[in-house]
Amino acid sequence: MSRKIDGLFKEKMKTAGIVGLSAAIISDNEILWSNADKNKNILYTKETIMNIGSVSKSITGIIIIRVNLLWQHSKSSSFI
């Protein structure tokens, strides 16, 4: 199964022009499959710390917008 999943990821990455990817399949808090950092020969585990890079900027922006909307809603509903 692991080779089949590896092949699927490689095929999709090639088609999409993706040069690097970190992924895991997890069920019931158990890692069923994960790829490794092939350059450093490291397997991913539950304790592996991943660098999320620029993704954190998008997440932070969404959180700020949501908090602002919640704050505006709570502020306006207190006068009703």
Order of alpha helices (4+ residues) and beta strands (2+ residues): alpha-beta-beta-beta-beta-alpha
